[in-house]
Amino acid sequence: MKIAIVHDWLTTYAGAEKVLEQLLKLYPKADIFTVVDFLPEKDRTFLDGHKITTSFIQGLPFAKTKYRNYLSLMPLAVEQLDLSSYDLVISDSHAVAKGVLTGPDQVHISYIHSPIRYAWDLQHQYLRESSLERGIKSWIAKYMLHKIRLWDNRTANGVDHFIANSGFIARRIWKVYRRESTVIYPPVDVEAFMLHEVKEDFYLTASRMVPYKKIDLIVEAFSMMPDKKLIVIGDGPDMQKIKAKAGTNVILMGYQSFEVLRDHMQRARAFVFAAEEDFGIAPVEAQACGTPVIAFGKGGAVETVVDGVSGVFFENQSVESLCEAVERFEKLNFVPKVIRENAMRFSVERFKKEMKEFVKIGSGIGNNP
């Protein structure tokens, strides 16, 4: 049985690429199709010599740095990928990968990280953060996103089986496509984040500094609690804005190596997470260290953090709500071993077992493809 794996784009090694990595371990003879491949050499090890086919966008001007600017061409690009010789197609999609064309004798299983966020319920936030709320560029962007919504909805008909990366995304899939999906949580390398039972008197957050991660909210909240120390790891476009809000009790470390990040996760009193994520790997990594999480109570975090056992939630993305959650957190006692046990539900081996079984049933594929 010939297998193709379709991935949106290969530009960084992040959450979607960790799913791709495990799919390639499950199906080592699979070929990869993607819109563009500009993955740095240092991050390519997991591809292990797999054949990679890209779309025509790969050769367009400035595609390496501005590939997102070609979003309006991506539906056309992904439809030009010729998958006709493959028996099984697995798309690993948060944008356009699920839109590949398949025939009636092919099985298409789509692992959905999210329906295209900026085209559906997050459109208004995307336009606001991109300064595209007014003017001619705004109307062009709105029309383009309207066309992408129509295409995205239509291409759901070409998928035989949907897998959602969380119950939150399963609800999005039903809302957008009116299709049922099976939840298989992404793989988290919990074994790389060892238990550390001794905690120190500081809070930690770590993320790329972009608007939806709400690092500015966390920094502002802790700046209003000068008796509590906050360490921030990460860099990004919002760095200067966040730096301007930081009080003397907030330490901005910028980008750090994996070893430094893990060390701080192990020693932190709690990991603070304010984004509304589809799943959210960082809170699981923190829990694997035995570190409780203070998280915004929406999105994937609701499924990975157990309130009062492995962390606490705050109801609103506001300074007041986060401060109240920290106050509540400090009145509770947490057991690091119990917190780690909760994180083990999201291991790599669990993902591979569930994914293999689903594909076996959904496609009729044997144990040894």
VENKA-V601985 format. One record per backbone hydrogen bond with DSSP energy under -0.5 kcal/mol. CO is the residue of the C=O (numbers start at 1). NH is the residue of the N-H. E is the energy in kcal/mol with one decimal. If there is no record, write none. Layout:
BEGIN
co:CO nh:NH e:E
co:CO nh:NH e:E
END
This chain:
BEGIN
co:2 nh:87 e:-1.5
co:2 nh:88 e:-2.2
co:3 nh:31 e:-2.0
co:4 nh:6 e:-0.5
co:4 nh:90 e:-2.8
co:5 nh:7 e:-0.5
co:5 nh:33 e:-2.5
co:6 nh:92 e:-3.5
co:7 nh:35 e:-0.6
co:8 nh:35 e:-2.1
co:9 nh:11 e:-0.8
co:10 nh:38 e:-3.3
co:12 nh:14 e:-0.9
co:14 nh:18 e:-1.6
co:15 nh:19 e:-1.4
co:16 nh:20 e:-2.2
co:17 nh:21 e:-2.5
co:18 nh:22 e:-1.5
co:19 nh:23 e:-2.2
co:20 nh:24 e:-2.3
co:21 nh:25 e:-1.2
co:22 nh:26 e:-1.8
co:23 nh:27 e:-2.4
co:27 nh:30 e:-2.0
co:31 nh:5 e:-3.2
co:32 nh:53 e:-2.8
co:33 nh:7 e:-2.9
co:34 nh:55 e:-0.6
co:35 nh:55 e:-1.5
co:35 nh:58 e:-0.5
co:36 nh:10 e:-2.9
co:40 nh:43 e:-1.6
co:41 nh:44 e:-1.3
co:44 nh:47 e:-1.8
co:44 nh:48 e:-0.7
co:45 nh:48 e:-1.3
co:47 nh:50 e:-2.2
co:51 nh:32 e:-3.1
co:53 nh:34 e:-2.4
co:55 nh:58 e:-1.5
co:56 nh:59 e:-1.1
co:57 nh:60 e:-1.6
co:60 nh:63 e:-1.8
co:62 nh:65 e:-0.8
co:62 nh:66 e:-3.0
co:63 nh:67 e:-0.9
co:66 nh:69 e:-1.7
co:67 nh:70 e:-1.7
co:68 nh:71 e:-1.6
co:70 nh:73 e:-1.6
co:70 nh:74 e:-0.9
co:71 nh:74 e:-1.0
co:71 nh:75 e:-0.6
co:73 nh:77 e:-2.6
co:74 nh:78 e:-2.9
co:75 nh:79 e:-1.5
co:76 nh:80 e:-0.8
co:77 nh:80 e:-0.8
co:78 nh:81 e:-0.8
co:81 nh:83 e:-0.9
co:83 nh:86 e:-2.0
co:87 nh:107 e:-2.2
co:88 nh:4 e:-2.4
co:89 nh:91 e:-0.5
co:89 nh:109 e:-2.7
co:90 nh:6 e:-2.4
co:91 nh:93 e:-0.7
co:91 nh:111 e:-3.3
co:92 nh:8 e:-1.0
co:93 nh:113 e:-2.7
co:93 nh:114 e:-0.9
co:94 nh:117 e:-0.5
co:96 nh:99 e:-2.3
co:97 nh:100 e:-1.3
co:103 nh:106 e:-1.6
co:106 nh:108 e:-0.5
co:107 nh:89 e:-3.1
co:107 nh:109 e:-0.6
co:108 nh:160 e:-2.1
co:108 nh:161 e:-1.7
co:109 nh:91 e:-2.2
co:109 nh:111 e:-0.6
co:110 nh:112 e:-0.8
co:110 nh:163 e:-2.9
co:111 nh:93 e:-2.4
co:111 nh:113 e:-0.6
co:112 nh:165 e:-1.6
co:116 nh:119 e:-1.5
co:116 nh:120 e:-1.3
co:117 nh:120 e:-0.7
co:117 nh:122 e:-1.5
co:120 nh:123 e:-1.9
co:122 nh:126 e:-2.6
co:123 nh:127 e:-2.7
co:124 nh:128 e:-2.1
co:125 nh:129 e:-2.7
co:126 nh:130 e:-1.5
co:127 nh:132 e:-3.4
co:128 nh:131 e:-1.3
co:135 nh:139 e:-1.6
co:136 nh:140 e:-2.0
co:137 nh:141 e:-2.5
co:138 nh:142 e:-2.6
co:139 nh:143 e:-2.1
co:140 nh:144 e:-2.4
co:141 nh:145 e:-2.5
co:142 nh:146 e:-2.0
co:143 nh:147 e:-2.2
co:144 nh:148 e:-2.2
co:145 nh:149 e:-2.2
co:146 nh:150 e:-1.8
co:147 nh:151 e:-2.2
co:148 nh:152 e:-3.3
co:149 nh:153 e:-2.5
co:150 nh:154 e:-2.1
co:151 nh:155 e:-2.6
co:152 nh:156 e:-0.6
co:153 nh:156 e:-0.7
co:154 nh:157 e:-1.7
co:155 nh:158 e:-1.5
co:156 nh:159 e:-1.4
co:161 nh:110 e:-2.7
co:162 nh:182 e:-2.0
co:163 nh:112 e:-3.6
co:164 nh:184 e:-2.4
co:165 nh:186 e:-0.6
co:166 nh:170 e:-1.9
co:167 nh:171 e:-1.8
co:168 nh:172 e:-1.4
co:169 nh:173 e:-2.8
co:170 nh:174 e:-2.0
co:171 nh:175 e:-2.3
co:172 nh:176 e:-2.8
co:173 nh:177 e:-2.8
co:173 nh:178 e:-0.7
co:173 nh:179 e:-0.6
co:174 nh:178 e:-1.2
co:182 nh:164 e:-2.5
co:182 nh:184 e:-0.6
co:188 nh:190 e:-2.7
co:188 nh:348 e:-0.5
co:189 nh:192 e:-1.5
co:190 nh:193 e:-1.3
co:192 nh:194 e:-0.7
co:197 nh:199 e:-0.7
co:200 nh:202 e:-1.9
co:202 nh:269 e:-3.3
co:202 nh:270 e:-0.7
co:203 nh:231 e:-2.8
co:204 nh:272 e:-3.2
co:205 nh:233 e:-2.3
co:208 nh:210 e:-1.7
co:209 nh:238 e:-2.4
co:210 nh:213 e:-1.6
co:211 nh:214 e:-1.7
co:213 nh:274 e:-0.5
co:214 nh:218 e:-1.6
co:215 nh:219 e:-2.6
co:216 nh:220 e:-2.4
co:217 nh:221 e:-2.4
co:218 nh:222 e:-2.4
co:219 nh:223 e:-1.9
co:220 nh:224 e:-0.8
co:221 nh:224 e:-0.8
co:222 nh:225 e:-1.4
co:225 nh:228 e:-2.5
co:229 nh:203 e:-3.0
co:230 nh:251 e:-3.0
co:231 nh:205 e:-2.1
co:231 nh:233 e:-0.5
co:232 nh:253 e:-3.0
co:232 nh:254 e:-0.6
co:233 nh:207 e:-2.0
co:235 nh:209 e:-2.2
co:236 nh:239 e:-1.8
co:238 nh:242 e:-2.5
co:239 nh:243 e:-2.8
co:240 nh:244 e:-1.8
co:241 nh:245 e:-0.6
co:242 nh:245 e:-1.0
co:242 nh:246 e:-0.8
co:243 nh:246 e:-0.8
co:247 nh:250 e:-1.7
co:249 nh:230 e:-2.2
co:249 nh:251 e:-0.5
co:250 nh:252 e:-0.6
co:251 nh:232 e:-3.1
co:251 nh:253 e:-0.7
co:254 nh:234 e:-2.0
co:257 nh:261 e:-2.3
co:258 nh:262 e:-2.9
co:259 nh:263 e:-2.1
co:260 nh:264 e:-2.1
co:261 nh:265 e:-2.4
co:262 nh:266 e:-2.4
co:263 nh:267 e:-1.6
co:264 nh:268 e:-1.8
co:267 nh:200 e:-3.5
co:269 nh:292 e:-0.5
co:270 nh:204 e:-2.3
co:271 nh:294 e:-2.9
co:273 nh:296 e:-1.9
co:275 nh:277 e:-1.0
co:277 nh:300 e:-3.0
co:280 nh:284 e:-0.6
co:281 nh:284 e:-0.7
co:281 nh:285 e:-2.2
co:282 nh:286 e:-2.5
co:283 nh:287 e:-2.0
co:284 nh:288 e:-2.0
co:285 nh:289 e:-0.9
co:286 nh:289 e:-0.8
co:286 nh:291 e:-2.2
co:287 nh:290 e:-1.9
co:289 nh:196 e:-2.2
co:290 nh:292 e:-0.5
co:292 nh:271 e:-2.6
co:293 nh:295 e:-0.7
co:293 nh:312 e:-2.1
co:294 nh:273 e:-2.9
co:295 nh:314 e:-1.9
co:296 nh:298 e:-1.6
co:298 nh:301 e:-0.6
co:299 nh:302 e:-1.2
co:300 nh:303 e:-1.7
co:300 nh:304 e:-0.8
co:301 nh:304 e:-0.5
co:301 nh:305 e:-2.4
co:305 nh:307 e:-0.7
co:306 nh:309 e:-2.3
co:306 nh:310 e:-2.8
co:306 nh:311 e:-0.9
co:310 nh:293 e:-1.8
co:311 nh:308 e:-3.5
co:312 nh:295 e:-2.5
co:314 nh:297 e:-2.6
co:316 nh:318 e:-2.2
co:318 nh:322 e:-2.1
co:319 nh:323 e:-2.5
co:320 nh:324 e:-2.2
co:321 nh:325 e:-1.8
co:322 nh:326 e:-2.3
co:323 nh:327 e:-2.1
co:324 nh:328 e:-2.2
co:325 nh:329 e:-2.9
co:326 nh:330 e:-2.0
co:328 nh:331 e:-1.4
co:329 nh:332 e:-1.7
co:334 nh:336 e:-0.6
co:335 nh:338 e:-0.7
co:335 nh:339 e:-2.1
co:336 nh:340 e:-2.4
co:337 nh:341 e:-2.0
co:338 nh:342 e:-1.6
co:339 nh:343 e:-1.5
co:340 nh:344 e:-1.5
co:342 nh:345 e:-1.3
co:343 nh:346 e:-2.0
co:344 nh:347 e:-1.1
co:346 nh:188 e:-2.0
co:347 nh:351 e:-1.7
co:348 nh:352 e:-2.5
co:349 nh:353 e:-2.2
co:350 nh:354 e:-2.4
co:351 nh:355 e:-2.9
co:352 nh:356 e:-2.3
co:353 nh:357 e:-1.9
co:354 nh:358 e:-2.1
co:355 nh:359 e:-2.7
co:356 nh:360 e:-2.3
co:357 nh:361 e:-2.1
co:358 nh:362 e:-3.2
co:359 nh:363 e:-2.2
co:359 nh:365 e:-0.7
co:360 nh:364 e:-1.3
END
